[in-house]
């Protein structure tokens, strides 16, 4: 097999690499991990909600499968939930929700 055989062809190129089954296997493994009680406990101890992580994984799975409307809805839900939890946490601690010490990925500000 030549190196060219491993390359994905563009739209309409016919044939090519289909990453679907491999991606599905990776997401199945990730889903199993995110449903594991020990993993959930470890994530929770770091302030990460396992259900939101699972929904984010589902959103990415949908996007990679070409189900962009489903992905957009799920990503929007995840973003809204994370923002809400940040705001609630900031209210409890009396800090600014945006001052987590890391720049925003969307605008590069601190």
C-alpha positions as CSV (number, residue, x, y, z in Angstrom):
1,X,0.0,0.0,0.0
2,X,1.4,3.4,-0.9
3,X,1.2,6.5,1.2
4,X,-1.3,7.9,-1.2
5,X,-3.7,5.1,-0.4
6,X,-4.0,6.4,3.2
7,X,-5.0,9.9,2.1
8,X,-8.6,10.9,2.3
9,X,-10.0,12.1,-1.0
10,X,-12.0,15.3,-1.2
11,X,-15.7,15.6,-1.8
12,X,-16.7,14.0,-5.0
13,X,-13.3,12.3,-5.2
14,X,-14.7,8.8,-4.8
15,X,-13.5,6.3,-2.4
16,X,-11.0,7.4,0.2
17,X,-10.7,6.9,3.9
18,X,-13.8,6.6,6.0
19,X,-12.9,7.5,9.6
20,X,-16.5,6.8,10.7
21,X,-16.0,3.4,12.3
22,X,-12.8,4.4,14.0
23,X,-14.3,7.6,15.4
24,X,-17.3,5.7,16.5
25,X,-15.1,3.3,18.5
26,X,-13.2,6.2,20.1
27,X,-16.5,7.9,21.1
28,X,-17.9,4.6,22.4
29,X,-14.8,4.2,24.6
30,X,-15.1,7.9,25.8
31,X,-18.7,7.4,26.6
32,X,-17.9,4.3,28.6
33,X,-15.2,6.2,30.5
34,X,-17.5,9.1,31.2
35,X,-20.1,6.7,32.6
36,X,-17.6,5.0,34.9
37,X,-18.2,5.9,38.6
38,X,-14.5,6.3,39.4
39,X,-14.1,8.6,36.4
40,X,-17.1,10.6,37.4
41,X,-15.8,11.0,41.0
42,X,-12.4,12.1,39.7
43,X,-14.0,14.7,37.4
44,X,-16.4,15.9,40.1
45,X,-13.5,16.4,42.5
46,X,-12.0,18.8,39.8
47,X,-15.3,20.7,39.4
48,X,-16.2,19.0,36.1
49,X,-19.7,17.8,35.6
50,X,-19.7,14.3,34.0
51,X,-23.1,14.7,32.4
52,X,-21.9,17.9,30.6
53,X,-18.7,16.2,29.5
54,X,-20.8,13.4,28.1
55,X,-23.1,15.9,26.3
56,X,-20.1,17.7,24.8
57,X,-18.7,14.4,23.6
58,X,-22.1,13.6,22.0
59,X,-22.1,17.0,20.4
60,X,-18.7,16.4,18.9
61,X,-19.8,13.0,17.7
62,X,-22.8,14.5,16.0
63,X,-20.7,17.2,14.3
64,X,-18.2,14.7,13.0
65,X,-21.1,12.6,11.7
66,X,-22.4,15.6,9.8
67,X,-25.3,16.2,12.0
68,X,-24.5,19.9,12.5
69,X,-27.9,21.1,13.7
70,X,-27.8,18.5,16.5
71,X,-24.2,19.4,17.3
72,X,-25.0,23.1,17.5
73,X,-27.9,22.5,19.8
74,X,-25.8,20.3,22.1
75,X,-22.8,22.6,22.1
76,X,-25.0,25.6,22.9
77,X,-26.6,23.7,25.8
78,X,-23.1,22.7,27.1
79,X,-21.9,26.3,26.8
80,X,-25.0,27.7,28.5
81,X,-24.7,25.3,31.4
82,X,-21.0,26.0,31.9
83,X,-21.5,29.7,31.8
84,X,-24.4,29.4,34.3
85,X,-22.3,27.2,36.6
86,X,-19.4,29.7,36.4
87,X,-21.7,32.6,37.3
88,X,-23.2,30.7,40.2
89,X,-19.8,29.7,41.4
90,X,-18.6,33.3,41.1
91,X,-21.6,34.5,43.1
92,X,-20.9,32.0,45.9
93,X,-17.2,32.9,46.1
94,X,-17.6,36.6,45.4
95,X,-15.3,36.5,42.3
96,X,-15.8,37.5,38.7
97,X,-16.8,34.5,36.6
98,X,-14.4,35.6,33.9
99,X,-11.4,35.9,36.1
100,X,-10.4,32.2,36.2
101,X,-6.8,33.0,35.4
102,X,-7.0,31.7,31.9
103,X,-7.7,33.6,28.7
104,X,-11.0,33.0,27.0
105,X,-10.5,30.7,24.0
106,X,-12.9,32.9,22.0
107,X,-11.3,36.3,22.5
108,X,-7.9,35.8,24.1
109,X,-8.6,38.2,27.0
110,X,-8.1,37.4,30.7
